[in-house]
């Protein structure tokens, strides 16, 4: 069985291979790392020149990243790329920047010597660092996303399994309990005025189709849609959040100084600069000596503060600061005695740089350990409390969730579809068709959850037939499917919800008249679905209930975008054989 790390690493070619948020966060570091490492801090002009060189070299690398996003990695959410492609992406980005930095540095007189050798060394060094950094960032994002999804699901389960405790679940109080019949009566009460207005207009000798259409649309948008969102929100559990600094302080009690990671990072980052300054033999001697010194000092402080941990506040933070300061000062004294140049600015920079490595390595390892500990603890508690699986709060949660989806996916979409059908048949020469649509619309003013909540499809054909009937006359649907037999019960349920919501959005938001559905089952038994319409195209907006439903169905493996010809929208999703927990 694959380990958690190897499983997450296999997914780095998916959604998180290129992340806009991560890119924005690391861009300043990407630019400033060169002047910080290269410049003389006593010379402001030199620092500004190195900053300018780094910025210029970063622009072509950024353009290459954007091109990769829109070409090779375009469909990575639905069709993940192999992990090696992310490593190669990082290598190429680093090579572009490294070579341009050295070429520009030579041009501005910031470096000297053999141009070919310097360009080659910096290119390989930068490419290697980037080939490590880019996949590492993707791995961190994948791991974080996986952990958040698992933790949310487990916390959700645990909170409702332990719903007898009022501070854990507010849905268990008497005033929150509601039966399907009570909810049905409440909603029908809200619809009574709209129903009365519809019937009054219909009884007129010459009913006005525009008035009837307006009543249906207003009912869908002003009553049904807000109600579905309210019920969905009532089914959710709000998990308190804390700031990053609070998390760092809280987790620091579990940190330890990760000597192998820190020493490896120190060697990797320092060797290039030493090689350029002193050559291969001398730079190897300096790196080995300093690595041994760093290891020894960090080991001493780690052992000391492990012994004193109960008597010191935030022992990891204190030990890290004292250990790094001691290392840098000791190294400066030894380097000075051997004739190497040192100054206050370089000492301070070295302290800051090494502390960043120490804190980052401790944070990453500790978060990974704490994540596993939290998930294991939650699973244990859930198993222990399994007897409470049918608690009132748990029943209420799924009651609200399922009924919100019926309101949103059935009644809202059918009211919109009937409004269009009435408008269309009113202009035709068939009074019978017009009356049939009026009958269908009038029936929607009486909510009946039971008929819809009990509807279970046993094969894809049944779902497609129901959708074709539902949208007949309003939205032309073209089915294109490969052999997709033997779908699991969960895939059939998720397929129905996804298609119902996507077609409604295509009709209501995209003003589409035609859609094409593409369905396929891949080698891993994952169901891949795409809905392509001829509407106005995707207009980004605040995620609503539909987006929440898609996230829930696919664990985030879905995307929405405009068609390449800008004449419509494409919504795609990957549905696992079983629901992800």
C-alpha positions as CSV (number, residue, x, y, z in Angstrom):
1,X,0.0,0.0,0.0
2,X,1.3,3.4,-0.9
3,X,2.4,5.6,1.9
4,X,0.8,9.0,2.5
5,X,3.8,10.9,1.2
6,X,4.1,8.8,-2.0
7,X,0.4,9.1,-2.5
8,X,0.5,12.9,-2.2
9,X,3.6,13.2,-4.3
10,X,1.9,11.3,-7.1
11,X,-0.7,14.1,-7.1
12,X,1.6,17.1,-7.5
13,X,1.0,17.2,-11.2
14,X,-2.7,18.0,-10.6
15,X,-4.4,21.2,-9.5
16,X,-1.4,22.4,-7.4
17,X,1.3,21.9,-10.0
18,X,1.0,25.7,-10.7
19,X,-0.7,27.7,-8.0
20,X,-1.4,31.4,-8.4
21,X,-1.6,32.0,-4.6
22,X,1.7,30.2,-4.0
23,X,3.3,32.1,-6.9
24,X,2.3,35.5,-5.5
25,X,3.5,34.5,-2.0
26,X,7.0,33.3,-3.2
27,X,7.6,35.9,-5.9
28,X,9.2,38.5,-3.6
29,X,11.5,35.7,-2.2
30,X,12.2,34.6,-5.8
31,X,13.3,38.1,-6.7
32,X,15.0,39.2,-3.4
33,X,17.0,36.0,-2.9
34,X,19.6,37.0,-5.4
35,X,20.4,40.5,-4.0
36,X,20.2,39.2,-0.4
37,X,22.7,36.5,-1.1
38,X,25.0,38.4,-3.6
39,X,25.0,42.1,-2.7
40,X,27.3,44.0,-0.4
41,X,25.0,45.5,2.2
42,X,27.4,48.4,2.7
43,X,26.8,49.5,-0.9
44,X,23.2,50.5,-1.6
45,X,23.9,50.9,-5.3
46,X,25.1,47.4,-5.6
47,X,22.1,46.0,-3.8
48,X,19.8,47.9,-6.1
49,X,21.6,46.6,-9.2
50,X,21.4,43.0,-8.0
51,X,17.7,43.6,-7.3
52,X,17.2,45.0,-10.8
53,X,19.1,42.0,-12.3
54,X,17.0,39.5,-10.4
55,X,13.7,41.2,-11.4
56,X,14.6,41.3,-15.1
57,X,15.7,37.7,-15.0
58,X,12.4,36.7,-13.2
59,X,10.2,38.1,-15.9
60,X,11.0,35.5,-18.7
61,X,10.8,32.8,-16.1
62,X,7.3,34.1,-15.1
63,X,6.2,34.2,-18.7
64,X,7.3,30.6,-19.2
65,X,5.3,29.6,-16.2
66,X,2.2,31.3,-17.5
67,X,2.7,29.6,-20.9
68,X,3.0,26.2,-19.2
69,X,-0.2,26.9,-17.3
70,X,-2.2,27.7,-20.5
71,X,-0.7,24.9,-22.6
72,X,0.7,21.6,-21.2
73,X,-0.8,22.0,-17.7
74,X,-4.1,23.5,-18.9
75,X,-6.3,20.5,-18.0
76,X,-4.2,19.3,-15.0
77,X,-7.2,19.3,-12.6
78,X,-9.1,16.7,-14.6
79,X,-6.1,15.0,-16.2
80,X,-3.1,15.3,-13.8
81,X,0.4,15.3,-15.3
82,X,3.2,13.0,-14.1
83,X,5.2,14.3,-11.1
84,X,8.4,14.3,-13.2
85,X,6.8,17.0,-15.4
86,X,6.7,19.3,-12.3
87,X,10.4,18.6,-11.5
88,X,11.2,19.4,-15.2
89,X,9.1,22.6,-14.9
90,X,11.1,23.7,-11.9
91,X,14.4,22.8,-13.5
92,X,13.6,24.9,-16.7
93,X,12.4,27.9,-14.6
94,X,15.5,27.8,-12.5
95,X,17.8,27.4,-15.6
96,X,16.1,30.4,-17.3
97,X,16.5,32.6,-14.3
98,X,20.0,31.5,-13.3
99,X,21.4,31.9,-16.8
100,X,19.9,35.4,-17.2
101,X,21.0,36.5,-13.8
102,X,24.6,35.7,-14.6
103,X,24.5,37.2,-18.1
104,X,23.0,40.5,-16.7
105,X,25.4,40.5,-13.8
106,X,28.3,40.3,-16.2
107,X,26.8,43.0,-18.3
108,X,26.5,45.4,-15.3
109,X,29.9,44.6,-14.0
110,X,28.6,42.9,-10.8
111,X,30.7,39.7,-11.4
112,X,33.8,38.9,-13.3
113,X,36.0,36.0,-14.4
114,X,35.3,33.3,-17.0
115,X,31.9,34.1,-18.3
116,X,31.1,30.6,-19.7
117,X,32.0,28.9,-16.4
118,X,30.1,31.4,-14.3
119,X,26.9,31.1,-16.4
120,X,27.1,27.3,-16.4
121,X,27.6,27.1,-12.6
122,X,24.8,29.5,-11.8
123,X,22.4,28.0,-14.3
124,X,22.9,24.4,-12.9
125,X,22.7,25.7,-9.3
126,X,19.6,27.7,-9.9
127,X,18.0,24.9,-12.0
128,X,18.7,22.3,-9.3
129,X,17.3,24.5,-6.5
130,X,14.2,25.3,-8.5
131,X,13.7,21.6,-9.4
132,X,13.6,20.9,-5.7
133,X,11.6,24.0,-4.7
134,X,8.7,23.8,-7.2
135,X,7.8,20.1,-6.5
136,X,8.2,20.8,-2.8
137,X,5.7,23.7,-2.9
138,X,3.3,21.5,-4.9
139,X,3.7,18.7,-2.4
140,X,3.0,21.0,0.5
141,X,-0.2,22.3,-1.2
142,X,-1.4,18.8,-2.0
143,X,-0.7,17.6,1.6
144,X,-2.4,20.7,3.1
145,X,-5.5,20.3,0.9
146,X,-5.7,16.6,1.6
147,X,-5.4,17.2,5.3
148,X,-8.0,20.0,5.4
149,X,-10.5,17.8,3.5
150,X,-9.9,14.8,5.8
151,X,-9.9,16.9,9.0
152,X,-13.1,18.7,8.0
153,X,-14.9,15.5,7.3
154,X,-13.7,13.9,10.5
155,X,-14.5,16.9,12.6
156,X,-17.9,17.1,11.0
157,X,-18.6,13.4,11.8
158,X,-17.3,13.7,15.3
159,X,-19.2,16.8,16.2
160,X,-22.5,15.3,15.3
161,X,-21.7,11.9,16.7
162,X,-21.1,13.6,20.0
163,X,-24.2,15.9,19.6
164,X,-25.5,15.4,23.1
165,X,-22.9,18.0,24.1
166,X,-24.6,21.3,23.3
167,X,-21.3,23.1,23.0
168,X,-20.3,20.8,20.1
169,X,-23.5,20.8,18.2
170,X,-26.2,23.4,18.2
171,X,-28.4,21.4,15.9
172,X,-29.4,19.1,18.8
173,X,-31.4,21.7,20.7
174,X,-35.2,21.3,20.7
175,X,-35.9,24.5,18.8
176,X,-33.7,23.4,15.9
177,X,-35.4,20.0,15.4
178,X,-37.7,19.8,12.4
179,X,-39.4,16.9,10.6
180,X,-39.8,16.7,6.8
181,X,-43.5,17.4,7.1
182,X,-42.9,20.5,9.2
183,X,-40.4,21.8,6.7
184,X,-42.8,21.0,3.8
185,X,-45.6,23.0,5.5
186,X,-43.4,26.0,6.2
187,X,-42.1,26.2,2.6
188,X,-45.6,25.7,1.1
189,X,-46.8,28.5,3.4
190,X,-44.1,30.8,1.9
191,X,-45.3,29.7,-1.6
192,X,-49.0,30.2,-0.9
193,X,-49.1,33.8,-2.1
194,X,-47.2,33.1,-5.3
195,X,-49.5,30.1,-5.9
196,X,-52.6,32.2,-5.4
197,X,-51.3,34.9,-7.8
198,X,-50.5,32.2,-10.4
199,X,-54.0,30.6,-10.1
200,X,-55.7,34.0,-10.3
201,X,-53.9,35.0,-13.5
202,X,-54.5,31.6,-15.0
203,X,-58.3,31.8,-14.4
204,X,-58.5,35.0,-16.4
205,X,-60.1,34.5,-19.8
206,X,-56.9,35.7,-21.5
207,X,-54.0,35.0,-19.1
208,X,-50.9,37.1,-19.7
209,X,-47.9,34.7,-20.2
210,X,-45.4,37.5,-19.2
211,X,-47.1,37.8,-15.8
212,X,-47.1,34.0,-15.3
213,X,-43.4,33.8,-16.3
214,X,-42.5,36.6,-13.8
215,X,-44.3,34.8,-11.0
216,X,-42.4,31.6,-11.7
217,X,-39.0,33.4,-12.0
218,X,-39.6,35.4,-8.8
219,X,-40.6,32.3,-6.9
220,X,-37.4,30.5,-8.1
221,X,-35.0,33.3,-7.3
222,X,-36.6,35.0,-4.3
223,X,-38.0,32.0,-2.4
224,X,-36.6,28.7,-3.4
225,X,-33.0,29.7,-4.0
226,X,-32.5,31.5,-0.7
227,X,-34.2,28.7,1.2
228,X,-31.9,26.1,-0.4
229,X,-28.9,28.1,0.7
230,X,-30.2,28.6,4.2
231,X,-30.8,24.8,4.7
232,X,-27.4,24.0,3.3
233,X,-25.7,26.4,5.7
234,X,-27.7,24.9,8.6
235,X,-26.2,21.5,7.7
236,X,-22.6,22.7,7.9
237,X,-20.3,22.8,10.9
238,X,-18.3,26.0,11.3
239,X,-14.8,25.1,12.5
240,X,-13.0,27.9,14.4
241,X,-9.8,29.2,12.8
242,X,-6.6,30.5,14.3
243,X,-3.9,32.8,12.9
244,X,-0.7,31.4,11.5
245,X,1.3,32.9,14.4
246,X,-1.0,31.3,16.9
247,X,-0.6,28.0,15.2
248,X,3.1,28.4,15.1
249,X,3.3,29.0,18.9
250,X,0.8,26.2,19.7
251,X,2.7,23.7,17.5
252,X,6.1,24.8,18.6
253,X,5.9,22.6,21.7
254,X,6.0,19.6,19.3
255,X,8.9,20.9,17.2
256,X,12.4,19.7,17.3
257,X,15.5,20.9,15.6
258,X,15.6,18.8,12.4
259,X,19.4,18.6,12.1
260,X,19.6,16.4,8.9
261,X,17.2,18.7,7.0
262,X,18.9,21.9,8.2
263,X,22.4,20.8,7.4
264,X,21.4,19.5,4.0
265,X,19.7,22.9,3.2
266,X,22.7,24.8,4.5
267,X,25.1,22.8,2.2
268,X,22.8,23.2,-0.8
269,X,22.4,27.0,-0.4
270,X,26.0,27.9,0.6
271,X,28.0,25.7,-1.7
272,X,27.3,27.8,-4.8
273,X,28.5,31.1,-3.4
274,X,31.6,29.5,-1.8
275,X,32.4,27.8,-5.1
276,X,32.3,31.0,-7.1
277,X,34.5,32.8,-4.5
278,X,37.1,30.2,-3.6
279,X,37.0,27.4,-6.2
280,X,36.1,23.7,-5.8
281,X,38.6,22.4,-3.3
282,X,38.5,25.3,-0.8
283,X,34.7,25.6,-1.0
284,X,34.3,21.8,-0.2
285,X,36.6,22.2,2.8
286,X,34.6,25.3,4.1
287,X,31.2,23.7,3.6
288,X,32.2,20.4,5.3
289,X,33.8,22.3,8.2
290,X,30.8,24.6,8.7
291,X,28.3,21.7,8.3
292,X,30.1,19.8,11.1
293,X,30.1,22.9,13.3
294,X,26.4,23.5,12.6
295,X,25.5,19.9,13.4
296,X,27.5,19.9,16.7
297,X,26.1,23.2,18.0
298,X,22.5,22.4,17.1
299,X,22.8,18.9,18.6
300,X,24.0,20.4,21.9
301,X,21.2,22.9,22.1
302,X,18.6,20.4,21.1
303,X,19.7,17.9,23.8
304,X,19.9,20.7,26.4
305,X,16.5,22.1,25.8
306,X,14.9,18.7,25.5
307,X,16.1,18.2,29.1
308,X,14.8,21.7,30.1
309,X,11.6,21.7,28.0
310,X,9.3,21.7,31.1
311,X,11.1,24.8,32.5
312,X,11.3,26.9,29.4
313,X,8.6,28.7,27.5
314,X,8.6,27.7,23.8
315,X,11.8,25.6,24.0
316,X,12.1,25.0,20.3
317,X,12.1,28.7,19.4
318,X,14.5,29.6,22.2
319,X,16.9,26.7,21.3
320,X,16.8,27.5,17.6
321,X,17.7,31.2,18.2
322,X,20.4,30.5,20.6
323,X,21.8,27.6,18.5
324,X,21.9,29.6,15.3
325,X,23.4,32.8,16.9
326,X,26.1,30.6,18.5
327,X,26.9,28.9,15.2
328,X,27.1,32.2,13.2
329,X,29.3,33.9,15.9
330,X,31.5,30.9,16.3
331,X,31.9,30.6,12.5
332,X,32.7,34.3,12.2
333,X,35.4,34.1,14.8
334,X,37.0,31.0,13.2
335,X,36.7,32.5,9.7
336,X,38.3,35.8,10.9
337,X,41.2,34.0,12.5
338,X,41.8,32.1,9.2
339,X,41.8,35.4,7.2
340,X,38.4,35.4,5.7
341,X,36.5,38.7,5.6
342,X,33.4,39.1,7.8
343,X,31.2,42.1,8.7
344,X,28.2,42.8,10.8
345,X,25.7,42.9,7.9
346,X,26.8,39.4,6.7
347,X,26.6,38.1,10.3
348,X,23.0,39.4,10.7
349,X,22.0,38.1,7.3
350,X,23.4,34.6,8.1
351,X,21.5,34.5,11.4
352,X,18.2,35.4,9.7
353,X,18.7,33.0,6.8
354,X,19.6,30.1,9.0
355,X,16.7,30.8,11.4
356,X,14.3,30.7,8.4
357,X,15.7,27.2,7.4
358,X,15.4,26.0,11.0
359,X,11.9,27.3,11.6
360,X,10.6,26.1,8.2
361,X,12.0,22.6,8.6
362,X,10.6,22.3,12.1
363,X,7.2,23.7,11.1
364,X,6.8,21.3,8.1
365,X,7.8,18.2,10.0
366,X,5.8,19.2,13.1
367,X,2.7,20.0,11.1
368,X,2.9,16.7,9.3
369,X,3.2,14.8,12.6
370,X,0.5,16.8,14.3
371,X,-1.8,16.3,11.3
372,X,-1.4,12.5,11.4
373,X,-1.9,12.6,15.2
374,X,-5.1,14.7,14.9
375,X,-6.5,12.5,12.2
376,X,-5.7,9.3,14.0
377,X,-7.2,10.7,17.2
378,X,-10.4,11.8,15.4
379,X,-10.8,8.4,13.8
380,X,-10.4,6.7,17.2
381,X,-13.0,8.9,18.8
382,X,-15.4,8.4,15.9
383,X,-15.0,4.6,16.2
384,X,-15.5,4.8,19.9
385,X,-18.7,6.9,19.5
386,X,-20.1,4.8,16.6
387,X,-23.1,3.9,18.7
388,X,-24.3,7.5,18.5
389,X,-24.3,7.4,14.7
390,X,-28.0,8.0,14.6
391,X,-28.1,10.9,16.9
392,X,-30.7,13.6,16.4
393,X,-28.1,16.1,15.3
394,X,-26.6,13.8,12.7
395,X,-30.1,13.1,11.3
396,X,-30.8,16.8,11.2
397,X,-27.6,17.5,9.4
398,X,-28.4,15.1,6.6
399,X,-32.0,16.1,6.6
400,X,-31.1,19.8,5.9
401,X,-28.4,18.8,3.4
402,X,-30.6,16.5,1.3
403,X,-33.6,18.8,1.3
404,X,-31.5,21.9,0.4
405,X,-30.3,19.9,-2.7
406,X,-33.9,19.0,-3.7
407,X,-34.9,22.7,-3.5
408,X,-31.9,23.8,-5.4
409,X,-31.5,21.0,-7.9
410,X,-35.2,20.2,-8.6
411,X,-37.7,22.9,-7.8
412,X,-35.5,25.9,-8.6
413,X,-34.4,24.5,-12.0
414,X,-37.9,23.3,-12.9
415,X,-39.5,26.7,-12.1
416,X,-36.9,28.3,-14.4
417,X,-37.5,25.7,-17.1
418,X,-41.3,26.0,-16.9
419,X,-41.0,29.8,-17.2
420,X,-39.2,29.4,-20.4
421,X,-41.5,26.7,-21.7
422,X,-44.6,28.9,-21.0
423,X,-43.1,31.8,-22.8
424,X,-42.3,29.5,-25.8
425,X,-45.7,27.7,-26.0
426,X,-47.6,30.9,-25.5
427,X,-46.3,32.0,-28.9
428,X,-47.1,28.7,-30.6
429,X,-50.4,27.6,-32.1
430,X,-51.0,24.8,-29.6
431,X,-53.2,25.8,-26.7
432,X,-52.9,22.2,-25.4
433,X,-49.2,22.5,-25.0
434,X,-49.6,25.8,-23.2
435,X,-52.1,24.3,-20.8
436,X,-49.8,21.3,-20.1
437,X,-47.0,23.7,-19.2
438,X,-49.3,25.7,-16.9
439,X,-50.4,22.4,-15.1
440,X,-46.7,21.5,-14.7
441,X,-45.8,24.9,-13.4
442,X,-48.7,25.0,-11.0
443,X,-47.8,21.6,-9.5
444,X,-44.4,23.1,-8.4
445,X,-46.1,25.4,-5.9
446,X,-46.7,22.4,-3.7
447,X,-43.4,21.0,-2.4
448,X,-43.3,17.2,-2.1
449,X,-39.9,16.1,-0.9
450,X,-40.7,12.4,-0.6
451,X,-41.1,11.7,-4.3
452,X,-37.7,13.3,-5.0
453,X,-35.7,12.0,-2.0
454,X,-36.7,8.4,-2.8
455,X,-35.7,8.6,-6.4
456,X,-32.7,6.3,-6.9
457,X,-31.2,5.6,-10.3
458,X,-29.7,2.2,-11.0
459,X,-27.9,3.1,-14.3
460,X,-26.7,6.1,-16.3
461,X,-29.4,5.7,-18.9
462,X,-32.1,6.4,-16.4
463,X,-30.4,9.6,-15.3
464,X,-30.0,10.8,-18.9
465,X,-33.6,10.0,-19.8
466,X,-34.9,11.9,-16.8
467,X,-32.7,14.9,-17.7
468,X,-33.8,14.9,-21.3
469,X,-37.5,14.8,-20.3
470,X,-37.0,17.5,-17.7
471,X,-35.3,20.0,-20.1
472,X,-37.4,19.0,-23.2
473,X,-38.3,22.2,-25.1
474,X,-36.0,24.4,-23.0
475,X,-32.5,23.0,-23.5
476,X,-31.2,20.7,-26.2
477,X,-29.0,18.0,-24.7
478,X,-26.6,15.9,-26.8
479,X,-25.2,12.8,-25.0
480,X,-21.8,11.5,-25.9
481,X,-20.7,8.6,-23.7
482,X,-18.2,5.7,-23.8
483,X,-19.1,2.4,-22.1
484,X,-19.8,3.4,-18.5
485,X,-21.5,0.4,-17.1
486,X,-21.0,-0.9,-13.6
487,X,-20.9,2.5,-11.9
488,X,-21.1,2.5,-8.2
489,X,-24.1,3.7,-6.3
490,X,-22.1,6.8,-5.2
491,X,-21.1,7.6,-8.7
492,X,-24.7,7.4,-9.9
493,X,-25.8,9.7,-7.1
494,X,-23.0,12.2,-7.7
495,X,-23.5,12.0,-11.5
496,X,-27.2,13.0,-11.1
497,X,-26.4,15.9,-8.8
498,X,-23.6,17.2,-10.9
499,X,-25.6,17.1,-14.2
500,X,-28.7,18.6,-12.7
501,X,-26.8,21.5,-11.2
502,X,-24.6,22.0,-14.3
503,X,-27.5,22.0,-16.8
504,X,-29.5,24.5,-14.5
505,X,-26.5,26.8,-14.4
506,X,-26.0,26.5,-18.2
507,X,-29.6,27.5,-18.8
508,X,-29.9,30.1,-16.0
509,X,-26.5,31.8,-15.9
510,X,-25.1,31.0,-19.4
511,X,-28.4,31.5,-21.2
512,X,-27.5,28.4,-23.3
513,X,-29.8,26.7,-25.8
514,X,-27.7,23.6,-26.4
515,X,-25.4,21.4,-24.3
516,X,-23.2,18.4,-24.9
517,X,-22.5,15.9,-22.2
518,X,-19.3,13.8,-22.3
519,X,-19.0,10.8,-20.0
520,X,-16.2,8.3,-19.6
521,X,-14.8,5.9,-17.1
522,X,-11.0,5.9,-16.9
523,X,-8.7,3.0,-16.0
524,X,-8.9,3.9,-12.3
525,X,-12.7,3.5,-12.4
526,X,-13.1,7.3,-12.0
527,X,-16.1,8.8,-13.7
528,X,-15.1,11.8,-15.9
529,X,-17.9,14.1,-16.9
530,X,-17.8,17.3,-19.0
531,X,-20.8,19.6,-19.7
532,X,-20.2,21.9,-22.7
533,X,-22.8,24.6,-23.5
534,X,-23.2,27.3,-26.2
535,X,-24.0,30.2,-23.7
536,X,-22.2,33.4,-23.0
537,X,-19.2,31.8,-21.4
538,X,-17.9,31.6,-17.8
539,X,-18.0,34.8,-15.8
540,X,-16.1,34.5,-12.5
541,X,-18.2,35.2,-9.4
542,X,-18.4,34.4,-5.7
543,X,-18.8,30.6,-5.2
544,X,-22.3,29.6,-4.3
545,X,-24.2,26.4,-3.3
546,X,-23.4,24.8,-6.6
547,X,-19.7,25.2,-6.1
548,X,-20.0,23.7,-2.6
549,X,-21.9,20.7,-4.0
550,X,-19.3,20.1,-6.7
551,X,-16.5,20.3,-4.1
552,X,-18.3,17.8,-1.9
553,X,-18.9,15.4,-4.8
554,X,-15.3,15.4,-6.1
555,X,-13.1,16.5,-3.2
556,X,-12.2,19.6,-5.3
557,X,-11.4,17.7,-8.6
558,X,-13.6,19.9,-10.8
559,X,-13.1,23.0,-12.9
560,X,-15.1,25.6,-14.8
561,X,-13.8,27.7,-17.7
562,X,-14.9,29.4,-20.9
563,X,-14.6,27.4,-24.2
564,X,-11.5,28.0,-26.3
565,X,-13.7,29.6,-28.9
566,X,-15.3,31.9,-26.2
567,X,-18.8,30.7,-27.2
568,X,-19.9,28.9,-24.1
569,X,-18.7,27.2,-20.9
570,X,-17.1,23.9,-20.0
571,X,-17.6,22.3,-16.6
572,X,-15.7,19.1,-15.8
573,X,-15.5,16.8,-12.8
574,X,-13.8,13.6,-11.7
575,X,-16.0,11.4,-9.4
576,X,-14.3,8.7,-7.4
577,X,-15.8,5.2,-7.2
578,X,-16.6,5.8,-3.5
579,X,-17.2,8.9,-1.4
580,X,-13.9,10.4,-0.1
581,X,-13.7,10.6,3.7
